[in-house]
């Protein structure tokens, strides 16, 4: 071969050899990339749709398969999306194998996912076997997660079989768990069957002197059917139990429809029940519409009840609109009711406006009550702003002996803290029906 021809062929062969090598590398790269992409897609599908792998027919899935679906969701980044996916998968597992799911969830899940799964799973278990679910909750470690799970248990159980749930809940020995469990039961049961739940709650109060369950039950019933709740209460045997029920009916009804509750209360034949119910209605109503609540006081004929209602009104009103409350007080005729209301008003006003608080205290008509309130408030004022308090006392048109008592009081901070802590206590003193209202 001629040298000139070799010079032409060698570069051409080298070029095509290089092209062949490059094309093979490109093909290999694309093959690898495609393979990795498929693996990634499969992994993403496994994580994102891990819960979906347990889709129908769930009944054919084993417990281990449903568990694997939950575990797959935990590979997602923490956050609301993972929580939703985990709970969806856990819910499927707990519906079929509640014991397995709850035991694993208690040991293996953490944080919000653990708390949410326990509450969700126990509801699933109650649907299958409430007694077994209750026994499992009873064996949990005594921490806050147990109380939350117990609430969920009794919420689901109360809706399903309140009588059986009540028997178990009232047997709980831990006082916190017992109290919270009874409350959760009363709430759920009264929404499902208010007649049974309220009757049970009334009996529970008679046995334990704890009225929280009754308040919850009658409150739910009033929201659902106020006339039926009223008929139940009026059908109770006369006596202390019925009085208590009427008080709580008034309190809860007023929170939903104060006008209707007020119109009902004035029709009560028993004077004590009537007055006490109106006081409770005023107390509840004044949180929302104090001006309208004030009109209910005109329906009271018993002086003690009227005094208690007026104090309840301004006790709420002073914090929402002290100016309006003071205007109402200024329009009231002199007497014990106005004096009691002024005392309550000055206690509430004192923290924000001590000057006007004492000005109002000086307007109390009864000399003994006026002196007592001026000394209490003036002494408290002296202990945190003596110069201003002294100036007010010296210029105030009050008897000199009261001035001397205020100015001569030892400025003992612990003592004054005690006084301030119990400012407002007079409201409880003049309120004869507070002790009857279930708390």
Long-range contacts (C-beta under 8 A, 24 or more apart in sequence): 46-72, 47-72, 47-73, 47-75, 47-76, 48-76, 48-85, 50-75, 50-85, 50-89, 51-85, 51-86, 51-88, 51-89, 51-92, 54-89, 54-92, 54-93, 58-92, 58-95, 58-96, 59-96, 61-92, 61-96, 63-93, 63-96, 63-97, 63-100, 63-101, 66-92, 66-93, 66-96, 66-97, 66-101, 67-93, 67-100, 67-101, 67-104, 69-93, 70-101, 70-104, 82-113, 83-112, 83-113, 83-116, 86-113, 86-117, 87-113, 87-116, 87-117, 87-120, 90-117, 90-120, 90-121, 91-120, 91-121, 91-124, 94-120, 94-121, 94-124, 94-125, 95-124, 95-127, 95-128, 98-124, 98-125, 98-128, 98-129, 98-132, 98-133, 99-125, 99-132, 99-136, 102-136, 103-136, 106-140, 114-145, 115-145, 115-148, 118-145, 118-148, 118-149, 118-152, 119-148, 119-149, 119-151, 119-152, 120-152, 122-149, 122-152, 122-153, 122-156, 123-152, 123-153, 123-155, 123-156, 126-153, 126-156, 126-157, 126-160, 127-156, 127-160, 130-156, 130-157, 130-160, 130-161, 130-164, 130-165, 131-164, 131-168, 133-157, 134-168, 142-174, 142-177, 146-177, 147-176, 147-177, 147-180, 150-177, 150-180, 150-181, 150-184, 151-180, 151-181, 151-184, 154-181, 154-184, 154-185, 154-188, 155-184, 155-185, 155-187, 155-188, 156-188, 157-185, 157-188, 158-184, 158-185, 158-186, 158-187, 158-188, 158-189, 158-192, 158-197, 159-188, 159-189, 159-191, 159-192, 162-188, 162-189, 162-192, 162-193, 162-196, 162-197, 162-200, 163-196, 163-200, 165-189, 166-200, 166-204, 170-204, 179-210, 179-212, 182-210, 182-212, 182-213, 183-212, 183-213, 183-216, 185-213, 186-212, 186-213, 186-214, 186-216, 186-217, 187-216, 187-217, 187-220, 189-217, 190-216, 190-217, 190-218, 190-220, 190-221, 191-220, 191-224, 194-220, 194-221, 194-224, 194-225, 194-228, 194-229, 195-228, 195-232, 197-221, 198-229, 198-232, 199-232, 202-236, 202-241, 202-245, 205-241, 205-244, 205-438, 206-241, 211-244, 211-248, 211-438, 211-439, 212-438, 212-439, 214-244, 214-245, 214-248, 214-438, 215-248, 215-251, 215-252, 215-438, 218-245, 218-248, 218-249, 218-252, 219-248, 219-252, 219-255, 222-249, 222-252, 222-253, 222-256, 223-256, 226-253, 226-256, 226-257, 226-260, 229-253, 230-264, 242-273, 243-272, 243-273, 243-276, 243-436, 244-436, 244-438, 246-273, 246-276, 246-277, 247-276, 247-277, 247-280, 247-433, 247-436, 247-437, 247-438, 248-437, 248-438, 249-277, 250-276, 250-277, 250-278, 250-280, 250-281, 250-284, 251-280, 251-281, 251-283, 251-284, 251-437, 252-284, 253-281, 254-280, 254-281, 254-283, 254-284, 254-285, 255-284, 258-284, 258-285, 258-288, 258-289, 258-292, 258-293, 259-292, 261-285, 262-296, 262-299, 265-299, 266-299, 271-301, 271-302, 275-300, 275-301, 275-302, 275-304, 275-305, 275-433, 276-305, 276-433, 276-436, 278-305, 278-309, 279-305, 279-308, 279-309, 279-312, 279-431, 279-433, 280-433, 280-437, 282-309, 282-312, 282-313, 283-309, 283-312, 283-313, 283-316, 286-312, 286-313, 286-315, 286-316, 286-317, 287-316, 290-316, 290-317, 290-320, 290-321, 290-324, 290-325, 291-324, 291-328, 294-328, 303-336, 303-337, 304-430, 304-432, 305-432, 305-433, 306-337, 307-336, 307-337, 307-340, 307-341, 307-430, 308-340, 308-430, 308-431, 308-432, 308-433, 308-434, 310-337, 310-338, 310-340, 310-341, 311-340, 311-341, 311-343, 311-344, 311-426, 311-427, 311-430, 311-431, 312-427, 312-431, 313-341, 314-341, 314-344, 314-345, 314-348, 315-344, 315-348, 315-424, 315-427, 318-344, 318-345, 318-348, 318-349, 319-348, 322-348, 322-349, 322-352, 322-353, 326-356, 326-360, 329-360, 334-365, 335-365, 336-366, 338-365, 339-364, 339-365, 339-366, 339-369, 339-370, 340-426, 340-430, 343-369, 343-373, 343-426, 343-427, 343-430, 344-424, 344-426, 344-427, 346-373, 346-377, 347-423, 347-424, 347-426, 347-427, 348-424, 350-377, 350-380, 350-381, 350-423, 354-381, 354-385, 354-388, 354-389, 355-388, 355-392, 358-392, 358-396, 362-396, 362-397, 362-398, 371-399, 371-402, 371-405, 373-426, 374-398, 374-402, 374-406, 375-402, 375-405, 375-406, 375-409, 376-419, 376-423, 377-423, 378-402, 378-405, 378-406, 378-409, 379-406, 379-409, 379-416, 379-419, 380-416, 380-419, 380-420, 380-423, 382-406, 382-407, 382-409, 382-411, 383-411, 383-412, 383-413, 383-416, 384-416, 386-411
